[in-house]
């Protein structure tokens, strides 16, 4: 089954998803005047922006930023990147960077439109997401409903499987914790936060996100420094394998593009539309502020954490050894275990522990963030009566995800997430004229009268 899903997903990505996302990213980058570079200094300042007085929203701008960052800095930044390197070759890292650059304009657009077209219920509840800018901005209720359905199913059938799976693999390989035990513990910890809603999620993300990224960053830099003499060779290998059609490692440019962009998408989530949900909850009256925060989110994910994962595997030699073993039909390291092996090669025992802890925290914050995303998507279709049952079902699926085969989990995750890209990109391109107004420097345009 995994082979069939993966074969179909490979074709879908190569001939549809990659052209749509790269094309959309290039179009929006040019349409918005390369906003990711032009307003980069402002984006750095926006990371610690204060909330506007009297603005509606459930979270402070910083909490919304941390929720979005925590949800995207998931195990895709460890396990997903490792899979990209083992399955697509070292050149996949280059295409992670390429997509990361153009993805910033996609995320900027999602965040701006998420604020611009959000709704507030009489009880103060904020409703936001691509469904609302597809319905009210693009004037396409059918496309909005289709997006909500696909994204809701994707949230419920991917995240409770992919994230616990990588978390459990890390705990098993480093600490010997059985995957079924890890699955139960992860489910209970997730339930304890999401059952109380978005404010609970925002508070936890605000506390965990900065510290977990710092831990992983320090550990990764240490590994790279200890193998610094291999850096020139590694960079030459990354660029060579990104463009060669006759790879000595058995991959080639098309495999590097397929896995690099697929895992890049999974790592930074640009194009999924989830940024509209996270940033749309901010107590802010300035859509461009959340758009600039989204730019920094992609920068951190694509050019910091994902790069740390790939470079530690490459400089330590773990990637080459695993690729060779895979080609020979032997046992090889992949997923979180490959990155743990790289850290262990530099700092035995302790290094693997850092990866296991990081993978757990990355996966946990993604689980709680995506729980809210899926909740918003399904509430749009089924109403608010689905909220509590959804939260319970989401948590009950986690132990099953922890014990499944990683190849099945990631193949299905790629497939489901790919489907939600198409309606969202139609909305982003169609409404890019509105986003342009917020991409300019200076005060945001006044919202239209209700």
N, C-alpha and C positions, 0 to 999 in steps of 0.2 A: 504493500500500500504506500509506504513512504517513497519508494522509487517512482511510482506512478504520479503521486502528488508533486514530487520534486521535478520530474520531467516536464509536467504541464506548467509548473511555476517558472521553470527556466525559460520556456518559450514565451510565456506571458511577460516576464520581465524584459527579455531581450527585444521583443517586437512591439511591446505596448507600454509597460510601466516606465522603463528607462527613458524612451523617447519623450513620453508625456511629461515626466518630472524634470528631466534635463531641459527639454524645450520650454516648459513652463517657467523653470528657474531662470533660464537665460532671458526669456521675454520679460519677466518681472524685474530682473536686475536692470535691464536697459530701460524699461518703462519708468522705473522709480529712480533713475539717475544714479545707479550703483549706490543706493542708500547705505549698504553695509560698510562701505569704505568712506563715503562722503560724511556720514554722521557717526563714525566710529567713536570719536572722543565723547560725544554726547551719550552713546550707548554705554560706555564705561561708567559715566556718572549716573545713568538711569538705573543701574543695578541696585542702588540704595535710595531710590526715589521715595519721597514721603507721600502719604495719601492726601488727596485734595479735601478741603473742608466741605462737608455736606454732600460729598459724592456718594452715589449708591454703589453697592457691591458687598460681597460677603467677606472678602479678605483684604488685608492691606496690600499695596502694590508689591512690597517685598515678599509677603507670604505667597502671593500669586506667582511671582517669579520663582520662588523656591519650590512651589508645588509643581510648576511646569518643568523646572530643571530636574527635580527629584524624580519625576515620572519618566523623563527621557533618559536620564543617566541611569539606566537600568543594566541588567546583566547583558543586554545587547552590546554594551560598551566593553564587556569582558568576553563573555562566551560568543556573542555574535561576531565580534571583530576577529577572535581566534578562529572561528569557523570560516570567515572570509579568507584569512591567510592560508589555512590548511587546504581549503577547497578551491580557492581561486588564485593562489600563489601570492608572493610578496607584492606584486603589482597592484593587488586589490587596495592596498593602503593609499596609493596615489589617487585612485578613483573615489575613495572615501573623502579625501581632501577636496577633489573637484566638486563632488556633489555638495559637500559642506559649504563651499563658497557660495554656490548658487542657491542653496537651501535657505540661506539667511534671508533672502528677499521673499521667499515663500512664507517663512515663519513670520516675518514682519507683517505681511499682508493678512495672514490668519489672525494675528493678535489685534491688529487695527480693526478689522471687520468684526471680530468677536466683541469688542467694546462698542463699536458703532451701531451694531444691530441687536444688542442684547435687549431682553425684556425683563421687567420687574412686575411680579405678581402683587396683588393687594396686601398679602401678608409679608411682603418684603423679600420674598424668594427671588433670586436672580436666575433667569433662564438664558443660556447662551450656548453658542456652538455654530458650526457651519449650517445647521438646519435653518437658523434664523436669517443668516445673510443670503442663503439660497431662496428662502421663501419671500422675505421682505425686500431684499436688495435686488436679486435677480428675477424676482416675481415668478418663481417656479416651485409651487407647492409639491408637485410630483417629484422633482429632483431632491427637494428637501426631505421628503418622506423616504425616498430610496436611500439617500445617504444615511439617515438615522437608522434605518433597518440594517444596512450592511455594516455600519460602524458599531452598532449595538451588538450584533452577532459576533463581530470580530473581537470586541472587548471581552465578551463573555467566554469565547472559545479559544482565545490565544493567550492573553496575559496570565490567567490562572494556571496555564500549562507551561508556557515558556519560562517565566521568571522562577517559579518554584523548582522547575526541573534543573536549571543552572545552579540555583542556590543549594539544592540537595546534592547535586554532583560535587560541588565544592566542599560541602561539609563531610560528605562520605570519603572523598579522596584525601582530604587533609586530616580530618579528625576521626574518621571511621564511624560517623553517625549514619545509621541505616536510613535510606531515602524515605521510607514510609514514616519513620519517626520525625524526620525533618519536615515532611509534608504536613503532618498534624500540628506541629509547633508553629509553623509558618501560617497555617490557616487560623489558628487561635489568635496569634498576634495581629493578623490582618483584620479579623473580625472586631477585635477590641478597639480599633481606630475607626474603621469605615462605618460601623453601625451608628456612630454619632454624627456622621455627616461631614460636609466640606470644611467647617471651621476646625473640627478635630484633625482632619487631614492636613490642613494648612499649618496648624501649630506643630505637628510632628515633622512635617517637611522643613519648616523653618529651622528646627533644631538639628535635624539629621543631615540635611544636604551639604552645608558648608564643611562639617567635620569629616564626613565620609569621603568627599572629594579630596580634601587636604591629605587624609591618610593615604589614599591611593596614589596621589601625586607624589608625595614624599617617597613612598616605597618604590614607585616606578622610576623616578629620577635616580635613586640609588642604584638600581639595577643597570640603568643605562650608563651611569658614570663608571661602574665597575667593569663594564665591557666596552668602554669608550673607544678602544683601539679598532673595533669592528665597525664603527659608524660610517666611515667612507665606503667600505665594501657594501654595507647594508643599503645606504642611499643609492648607490649605483645599481644594486640589484632591484630595488623598488622601481626605479625609473625604467630600467631595461625590461623588466617583466611586465610593466604597464603597457608597453607598446609593441613588444615582439609578437610576431605571428607564429614563430617556430621556437617555442620555449624549450630549453633543455630540461626544465623541471616538469614538463608535461602539461602546461596550462595554456599560455598565450593570452593575447590582449582581450579577446571576447569573454573568456572566463574571468579574467581580472575585473573587467567592467561589470559583468553580471553580479559577481559576489561582492565587489567593492561597493557598488551603488546599492545593491539590495541590503547589505548590512549597514551601509551608511544611512539609508532610509530608516532602517529599524533602530539605529542608534540615536539619530536626532529627530525622528518622527515628522520632519517637514513634509507636508503634502497630505498627512493623515487628517488634518483639521483639528487635532486635539489642542493645539495652541489656542484656538478660539475659545475653547471651554475654560482652560486654565486662566488665561489672561482676562477673559470676560468676567471673571468673578472679582476683579480688583476694584477697590474703592478709589476710582480715578475718573476724572472727566477729560483726560488727555489720551486719546487712543495712540498717539505717536509714542508716548512714554512706554506703554506696554509693548509697542512694536519694537522699540530699541532694546528693551529687555529681552525680547525674543531673539534678536540678533546676537546678543551676548550668550544666550542659552545655546544656540547652535555652535558658536565659536568654542565654548567650553567643551561641549560634547564631541564635536568633530575634530578639533585641532588640539585638544588637551587629553581628555580621558581615553578616547578611541586610539589616539596616536600612542599614548603610553602603553596600552595593551599590545598593539602591533609591534612597536619598537622593542619592547622587552623580549618578546618571542624571537624576534629577528636577531638582535645583538647577542642573545644568549646561545643561539644555535638550535634552540628547541624547535623552531618552525621548520628548519631544513631537515632535521632528524625525523620529525613527524611526517613531513611530506614524502621523504624517501621511504619510510616504513609503510606508509599508506600505499605508495606505488608498488611496493614489493608484496603487498597483501598481508603484511604483519600487523601487530598491534601498534597503535600510534596514539599520541595525545591530541585531543581536540577540546573544544568548548572551554570551560573554566579551568579544567585540569591542565591544559596547555600553558595558560598564563601562570598558573600556580607553579608549574614546572620551571618556567623561566625565572620567576622570583626565587624559587628554591635553588636554582643554579648559582645565583648570586649570594643569597643569604639562606643557607639550608635551614629547614624547619620553620624558622620565623617568617621567611618570605612567603611560603605557601599559606601560612596562617593569615598574613596580611591580605592575600587575595581572597581567601575564604571569607574573612570578615567583610571585606569590601563587597564581594559578590552578594553576600547576605543582605547588607545594607542597601546596595544598589537595587537589588531585586525587590526588597521589602518596600522601599519608597515608590518604586514603579507600580507595584501591586496596589498600594493604597491610592495612588494618583489615578491609575486607569480604572479603578473601581468607580470613582466619581464620573469619569468620562462616559463609561458605559451606562451608568445610571441616567445621565442627562440624555443620551441618545435614545434609550428605551422609554424614558418618561415622555419624550416627544411623541412617540407612537401610541403608547399604552396608558399614559396618564400617570399621576403620582402614586396611584395605588400599587404600582409595580415596585416601588422603591425598596421596601423592607424585604419582600421575597427575593428580589434581585440580589441584595447584599448577602443574604444567607446562601443562596445558590452559588454565588461567586466564591464564597469561602469554602463551601463544601467541595468544589471542584479542585481546589488546590492540592490536596493529598494525592489525587489521581495524576495531576500534572507532574508531581515530584517523582513519580515512579515510572513514567513512560520513557520510551527510547528517545534520546535527544534528536535523532534524525527525523522521526515522525513529527515531533513537536515543532521544530524549526521550519520544516517544509510546510506544515499547515499554517503556521504563523505568517510566513511570507505570503502565502496564497490569499488568506483572508484580508490582511492589511493592504494588499495590492488593490483589491476591489473598491476600497473606500477612497482611493486616490482620485479616481476618474470624476465623480460628481463634484468633489471638492475643488479640483483644478479648474473645472468649468466655471465655478463660482468665482474663484480668485482672478482668473483672466477676464471674465465678464465684468467684474466690479473693480478692475485695476484703476479705472479713471477716478474712482473715489479714493483709493489708497494713495494715488499720486498727490492728492491735496495734503495728506498727512505726512508724506515723505519729505515735503519741503521743510526747510528750516524756518523757525519762527513759531508763532502761536498756531495751535490747531484751529481749523475752521469751526465755526459754531454749528452745533447739530441742528437739523431741521426742526421746525416746530411740530409738536405731536398733532 
